[in-house]
Amino acid sequence: MSTMALPVTLDGPLPVRPPFGIFSAADIIGPDLDASGVARWLNGATLYGYPPGVPELWDPCSEGTYRVKAEGDEAPTPSFGAVTLYLPITCTAGSVGDPSTFSDRARLVAAAKSQFAVERQLVKGTGNVTNPYLGDGNVTTLGAGAVGDEEGLALLEEALGREGSVGVIHATPGTIIDWGEDHISNDRQMLRTINGTPVISGMGYIDQVPDGQGAVTGDQQWAWGSGPIQIRMTEVEGVPDDISEALTRSGNDANKVTFRAERHFLVSWDTEVQVAVLIDRSA
């Protein structure tokens, strides 16, 4: 004998953080609190870079101008502002249930998808004019228009190689698939080129273009090169703390509850290396 019952409500599968995004290759510093327990970088920070360029050669037997050692350039000191990523969750008050559990659902998703926001900020910015980003007016574009995938990777490797130290390559997942295992290795911690250069497979880079460039079309996507990346982050928090502050009491959204998961971060690099190349996977 069978009985009829109401269907149950089940939790769906949680989003999972992609394994080879920016968090795999960046230096994750964490909250970075001072002695009083405050993350002072939330007010912005100036990055004190190291001397740019590569070593010059000097021969004590040289004569004339070659006898003089070059003075070099000043170390870069770019300034960065902190950014807040957020993800809302909304429902009618009668369906919220336990407010803490309801708010946690947004926090779990925001934690899994934080990489996307950090990648998007690094490559495109947020309109904060004080923040350098890979696609801003200081970027150097490589190649004469769109190039094939192998040529694009070679141009990035040589642009980074001219700095004499290890840089980072940023590309969309589709571009990395096209490069394939002939050019990209997987050591289970991060992706690398066969030269050992760290590679970021960034979902946040999809369809992003340098300032002044037209939208990508067809199988084209931009790939980027930079120096090492640092990321400072707080934990993901639920805002507000109390359901009474999350409840809308009037208007079209009356009796709805909205919590937001928020995370503050500051993504930076020394801005010495900033290159991009347009790759056509069909070429």
Secondary structure, 3 states (H helix, E strand, C coil): CCCCCCCCCCCCCCCCCCCCCHHHHCEEEECCCCCCCCCHHHHCEECCCCCCCCCCCCCCCCCHHHHCCCCCCCCCCCEECCEEEEEEEEEEHHHCCCHHHHHHHHHHHHHHHHHHHHHHHHHHCCCCCCCCCCCCCCCEEEEEEEECHHHHHHHHHHHHHCCCCCCEEEECHHHHHHHCCCCEEECCCCEEECCCCEEEECHHHCCCCCCCCCCCCCCEEEEEEECCCEEEECCCEEECCCHHHHEECCCCCCCEEEEEEEEEEEEECCCCCEEEEEEECCC
